[in-house]
Amino acid sequence: MDNWWKDKVVYQIYPRSFKDSNGDGIGDIKGIIQKLPYLAELGINIIWLSPVYDSPDDDNGYDIRDYYSINEKFGTMEDLEILFEYAKQFDIKIMMDMVVNHTSDEHYWFKESKKSKQNPYRDYYIWKDPNEENEPPNNWGSSFGGSAWEYDETTKQYYLHIFGKKQPDLNWENEKLRKEIYEMMNFWVDKGVSGFRLDVINMISKQQDFPDGLLRENGWGKGSPYYYNGPRIHEFLQEMNKEVFDGNDLIVVGEMPRLSLEDAIKYTDSARNEIDMVFHFEHTRLGEGEQGKWTPQEWNLTELKEILSEWQYTLNDVGWNSLYWSNHDQPRAISRFGNDSKKYREISGKMLAICLHFHKGTPYIYQGEEIGMINPYFKKISDYRDTEVINNYKQLISDRLLNHEDMMKGIKERSRDTARTPMQWNSQDYAGFTDGIPWIPISDNYLIINAEKAKNDEDSIFYLYKELIQLRKELPIIVEGKYDIIYPEDEDVYAFSRKLDTEELIIICNFTDKELSKDLQNFKINKENILINNYDSIVINQNNKIALAPYQSVVFYNKF
């Protein structure tokens, strides 16, 4: 398999919130087509397109009703084909989001499956009898609140849904189902997609005795040990690779929550013929409290460095890293890991960009990250649209595990909707996203933060991202250089090196709003060797002590 994607940068588009072309308040495929020149100017080479398939949108498209059709809110199959062809003019490839752990309950397979226990599609999903107390088969809780099982009156059985009750889990033990999935994926390869982002793909193999999970405070059992990285997961992925990926030269990334480093090696080792890279979530869980992300706590830089360094070291020779701060499921990068105040928003955003893009792996930019978008901090629960937010708000409040004020704090800081507000294109009404009423409120900072303003400022975060993408294409050390942490116990500065043959990069990132002095006497640093700097200058004294401004990040490039 040719690793053509290693020196590329991926840009994630959440279609619903990217660009609306017809004034209905919902982003669409024609809107993406309109903005391809913008993405080409930025320099990205791959678009990760979140789901555009036909869906009732209970979970914003991650509940697929028909894998072979396009959600009419986004456009038509012809629109998508035009996007594929037009993207080729800019040397941009398309990576489709593929959700095969579950479907919508409105999918033809599930509607048939519900009809009777003898239906040919019955075994496409996971059905179980009630337990002896006439309750759900086990105590597993859903990720979206409540039980992971839903009772169906027609056949007097429960079906499994790890997510919403309108998202029944597929039964991957069924060989016929697997063949249908591979056939469908090959349909999209034939259409011209260049890869797949596989949604929660390490959940497709379940432990078949379905035991109770450890009881949690919310009253539901923890089922994750029995459906993450299950007993047949590697068998299924190797089969998928053989039936779909092999010979097609694709980029394939698996979203994999609850993933160990040992598992990651197995998934991404090219000799095992599974996938190319994984999304892990260790760094995104930093600061989670008693009720997970809904009770955010302070986190330490040393924890972040330890997590990212472990992944760098472990996947240095075998496997490959996905590099990201945020996506459609995570808070905005600057609000989460930087400082979104007016004073430090842009400079800390530049620091985070430099820090991420100089790690070894494939960088992912989430739409709006390149212009410094931040969390919207809505004040009312009615402003949020995500089913995860709404369900957990109701449950945690009703169970008296959190009060309204504390729950709203968690939602404002960590909910998925923090990243799902529309892309801010300009200072016109609704940030230039739509001529209608947007499906979710626009962040009220769009007059200050928008793409038009960023592009008119040569010193903006947009142009720093553009420079980072270009450097990656020019310097093989950024792609292949070996990573080493510097000062791992420092709570303020993230410093590391990259080395390849006779070249070396020294990356220094101040994660604080303080001015700092750092001793780098063991490293070769001077102003003539600066590769990139998010400030106009840097102070280095005779003893190789470097003076860092708040959120300053500087990279030195040495050749020996």
N, C-alpha and C positions, 0 to 999 in steps of 0.2 A: 504494500500500500504506500503510495507516494504521499509524503507528509507536506503537501504543498501549502497547507494552512499555517505552518509554524511561524512564518514571518508576517502573517496577516493580523489585522485587528478587526474584531467583530463588533457590530453596532446592533443593539437590540431595539426593534420597533414593536411597541404595543399598539396595534393598529387603531383600536378604539380611541386612543388619545393622541395620535400623531398629527394627522391633518385631515380635516373634513372638507370634501370637495363639493358637496351638494346641499349644505346648509341644514342638515337634519340633526346636527349636534353630535354626531358620531363620526370618528375618523374612519377612513375607508381606503381601499386599494388605489383608487385614482388620486387620492391625496398623497399617498406614498410616491406614486409615479411623479407627481408634480415636484416633489422634494428630492428626487434622485440627484439632480445637479448639486444641491447643497451637500449631500453626503459624499459625492465625488470630490467636491472641493475640500471637505474635511480630510479625505484620503482613505476612508475605510474600504475594505475589499470584500467583506462578507456581511450580509444582513441576516440576523436571526429574527425571523418573523413569528411573533406569537400567533396563536391559532386564529385562522380565518375561516375554518370549516363551518358548515351549517350547524347551528346550536341554538337551543332555547335561552342560552346566556344566564343560566342560574349561577354559574361560576365564571362569567365573562369569557366564554369560549372554551374553557377547559372541560366542558361537558359536551362532548361531540355527538350530534344527532346523525350526521351522515359524513363519513370521511371523504366521500367522492364529490361533495357539493360545497359551495361557498355560501357563507352567511350573507343573506341578501342585504343586511345592514352595511356590509363591507364592499359589496359589488357582485361581480359575476366571475365565472371561470375565465371568460374572455379577458376581463380586466387583469386577472392574475397572470395569464399568459402574456399579455402585453407588458406587465411588470417584469417578468422573466426576460423577455427579449430586450426591453429598453435597458435593463440593468447590465446586460452584456456590453452595451456601448461604453459603459463606464468601468468595465472590468470588475463589476460587483457580482458576487455569487449570492444565492439565496439559500439559507438554512431554515427549513420548516420546523416548527414546533410539532411534535408528534405525541399524542396522549393515548397510550394503549394499556394503562393500568385499569382504566375504567372508561365507560361511555356515559352518555346521557340516558336517563330512563325513557327517553323518547326515541332512542335508537331502535331501528327495526328489529335487531337481534333481541333486545330486552322486551319489546312489546310482544314478540313471539314467545320468548322465554317465560313470560308471566302466564300464558294461557293455560298451560297444564304441565304436570310433571313428565308427561310423555312427549312433549313438544321437542322437535329436533334441535331447537336452540336452547332448551332448558339448561344444558350443561355448559353453555357459554358463560354463565355467571355462577356465583357461589351461593347456593341455596341450602338451608339447614332447617331441621325441625326445631320447634321450641324445646327447651330443656324440661326436666321433670316437674318444675314449678310453673310450666307453661309460660316461661319468660324467654328472652333472647338466648341463643345457643351458648354464648359466653358473655363476659362482662366488658368487652372491649368498648372504649369510647371513640367517637368520631373526632377527627381533627377539627371539625367545624362545630363541635358541641353536641352533647347528647350521646345516645347509643350509636354504635357502628352498624347496627342491624335494624332493618325495617320490615315490619310484618306485612304480608300480603294476604288479604282475606280470601282471594280466589283459590289458592292452593294450600293455605294454612301453613305456610313456611315463611322463614325470614331470608332476606338477601343481605349480603355484606356490602357496606359502603364506608370505606375508610374516611371519605370526605363527605360531601353533602348527600342527603338521602336521594337526590336526583342524579347521583353519580355512582351507580352500581359497579362494583369491581368485577373485572373479567376473570374468568377461570382459565388460567394459563396451563393447567394440567390437561386441557382439552386440545389434542393435536389438530383437530379440524379448525378450531378457532385460530390457533397459531398460524396455520396455513393461510387463512383468510386475511390475517393481519399482514403477513409478508407480501401477499398478493397486492394488498392495498398500498403498502409502502413502495412497492415496485412501480405501481401506477404513478406515484409522484416522482420517482426517479426518472421514469420515461417522460414525464412532463417537463423535466429540466431542473429539478432541485439539486443542489450540490451537497446536501447533507441534512442531518436531523438533530434537533435537540430533543432528547427523549425524556418526557416529563415523568418524574418520580419512578424511574424505570427499575430501581432496585427494590420495588415493592411488588413486582409481578409474581414472585414465587412465595406462596404462603406455606407455613408449617401446617400440614394437613390434618393434624389432630385438633387444631384450633383451641388450645388451652386457655383458661382464664389468665388475665394479666394481673400484675401487682396492682392492688387497689390504690387509687389516688384520692387526694382530698376532695376532688369534684364528684366522687362517687362512682367513677368509671374505671375500668381496668386498663392498664398500660399494655396495649397489644403490640407495640412496635417491635419487641424482640422476636415476634413470631411472623412478621410480614416484611421486615427490612432484611435485605441480603439473605433471602430464604434458601432452602436446601437445593433448589434447582436453578437458581438465578444464573449461574455461569453457563450451564447447559443451554438455557433459553437464549442467552445473548450470543453464544457461539453459533447456535442454530440461526438466529437472526442475521448474524454476520455472513454466514454461508449463503443464506437465501436472498439477502438484500444488498449488503455492503460490498461483498467480495467482487472485485473487478470493476467496481463503479467509481472508485477514487473519490469517495465522499469524506466530509468532515462529520464526525458523529460524537456528540457530547451527551453524557448522561447526567440528569439531575438526580442526585443520590443523597437524601438526608440520612442521618445516623450512619455515617460511613467511617470505617476505620482506615488507617493508613495501609494496613495489610491488605484490606479488601481493595483499596484504590490501586495498588500495584497489580493485583490480579486483573482488575477490569481494564486497565490501560496498557498492560504489557503487550506490545505488538505481536509477540510470539504466540499469544493466546487467542488472537483473532476475536476480540470482543468489541471494544469501543476505543476511541482515540483519547478522550479526556473526560473528567468528571467535574461536576459542581458539588463541592462539599459545603457544609454550613457551619463549621466550627467557629469561624470568626464572626459570623452574623449572630451567634448566640451569646456573645460577650455581654455581660451585664444583665442577663435574664434573672428575674427574681422568683419568688415563690410560685407565682402564677405565670411563669414563663415570660414571654415578651410583653405581656400586659402589665407587668410590674417591673419596669426597667430600673436598673441600678447603675452606679458608677462602674467603670471598667478600667483596667490598668494597661498601659502600653506594653509592659513586659508580657502580659498574657497574649496580646495580639502578635507580638514578635515571635513568641514561642510557637504559636499555632502556625503562622505563615512559614516560619523557618523549618519546622518539622516537615511540612509538605514540600518545601523546596529541597531539603536534603533527601527525603525519601524517594521523590520522583525525579531526582537529578539524572540518573542513568537509565532507569526503567520507568516508562510511563510519561505522562505529561500533565501539567497543571493548567486549569482554567483560572484566570486572574480577574476578580471582580470585586467591587465595593457594593454595588447595588444592582437591582433588577426590578421587575414588576411585582415581586413578592417582598421586597426589602425597602426600608426607608431610604430617602435620598442620601447619597454618600456624604455630602458636606454636613448635613444635619446629624448624621450618625457618627462619623469618625473625625470630622473637622470642626469648624466653628461657623455657624450660619448667621452670625451677627453682621450688620452692615459693614463694620470695620474690617472683618477678617474673612468674610464669605469667599471672595474670589481668590485671595492669596492662599487660604487653606485648601480651597479646591484645586489650585495648581499644585500645591504640595502633595495632595493625595494622588493626583494624576501621575506625577513624576515617580512617587514611591511605587505605585502599582505597576506602571509600564516598564520599570527596570527590574522587576522580578522575572524569573525564568518561567515561561508559559505563554499562553495566548490571552491577551487582554480583551475584555468585554467592556464596551461603553454602553450604558443605558441611556436612551433618548433623553436629552436635556442635561445630561451630566456634563457635556462639552460646553454648555453655556452657564453652568453653575446653578442649576435649579435646586431648590431646597424644599423641605416639607412645607405643606400649606398651613398646618396648624389650625384646622377648622375648629370652630367653637361649639358647634351643635352636632349631636349624633345624627341628626337628619341629613347632614351634608355628606355623610359617608354612604357608599354604595355596596361595599364588599360584603358578601354573605358571611364570611368568616368574622368580620367585625360585628355585624348585626346579631348573629347567633351567640357569639361569645359574650357580647354585652348583656344580652337577655339572661343567659345562663349564670354568669358570674354575679350579676346584680341580684337575681332572684335567689341564688344559693347563698347570698350574703357573704361571698368570699371577697368581694370588692365593693366599695361604694361608687357612686357616679363620678365623683371628682377624680378618684384614683384611676378608675377605668378610663376616663377620658384622657388622662395624662399618658397612659400607656398607648392608647389609640393614636394620639397626636404624634407620639414619638416613633412607634414601631409598626403601625398597621400597614397593610398592603396598599391601601388607598393613598398613603403619603407619596407614593411614586406613580400613581395612576392619573393624576390630574393632567389636563391637556398640555401638550408641548406649547411653549410660549414663543411664538414666532416674531411678534412685533408689539408695538404699544397701542394698536387699534383695539376696538371692542373685542372682548373675549380672546385677547392676545393673538389675534389673527388666525386662531385655530378653526373657527367656524363663523358663518354668517347667521347661524341660528342660536338656539339655547344649548349649551354643552351638556352632555349626559351626566357630568359631575362638575361641581363648581371649579372655576379657574382660580388658581392661587392669586391672592390680591397683590402680589409683588411683581406682576408681569410688566409694569411700567419701568421697573428698574432692571429686571432680569428677562431678556428676550434675545432671540437669535439675531435680529436686525441690529440691535445695539451692540452685541458682541462682535459682529462682523465689521462694524464701523469703527472699532477700537483695536488698533494693531497690537495693543498690550493685553488683550482680553484672554480669558481662559480658552476660548475657541482656538486661537492661534497657537497656544501652547500645546493643545491636543494635536493640532495639525503637525506641529514640529515633532512631537513624540512619535506619531505614526510614521513620519518620513524617516526619522532616525532609525526606527526599527528595520526599515527596508534597506538602509545603507550600511548598518553595522551588524555583522553576524554575531558579535559578542553579546548583543542585547538578546538575541534569540538563543544562542547556544552556551553562553558563558556560565561557568560554575558559580553558584551562590555561596557566600559565606557571611554570617552575621558578625557585626562589630559591636562591642559593648552591649551584650544581650541583657544585662541587668539595669541598664539606664532607663528610667521611667519617663524621660522627656524626649529623647532622640532615638529615632530608628535609623541606624547606619548599617550598611552592608556593602559587600564588594561582589563584583562579577569578574571572572578571569577566563580568558581563552587564549591559549598559546602565549604570544608576547604582548597581549593587550590586557588592560585592567580598567575597570570602572569602580569608582568610589562614590557611593550614594549616601548623602546625609540629609535627614528629614527631621525638622523640629516640629513635634506634634503639640506644641504649647503656644500660648499667647505671650510668652516671656522671651526676653533676650537671653541667650545662653552662650557660654564659652565651652568649646569642646577641644580636648587635646588629641591631635592626630599626628603626633610626632613619628609614629611608626609607618606612616603612609605618605606617599608622594603626592602632595597637593600644592598647586600654585595657580595663580589667576590665569596664566597662559593656557592651562590645561582644562579650563571649565568647558564642559560640553553643553550644559543647560542649567539655568538658574531662574527661579521664580521672582527674584529681586534684580535690580539693576547692577548691584555690586555685592561684594563679599569682603570681609576683613580677615586677613590672615597675618599673624605676626611672625617674628623670626623663629619662634619655637614650635611652629606648625600648630598653633592654637587658632581655631577658627571661631569667629564671632557670628552667631546666628541670630537673625531678626526673628520676630514671631512668625511661626509657620513657614520659615524659610526652608527651601530644599535646593540643594546644589549637587551636581554630578561632575566629577573629575574623570577625564579620559587620559590614560597613560599608555604609552608604547615603550617597550623595553628593548 
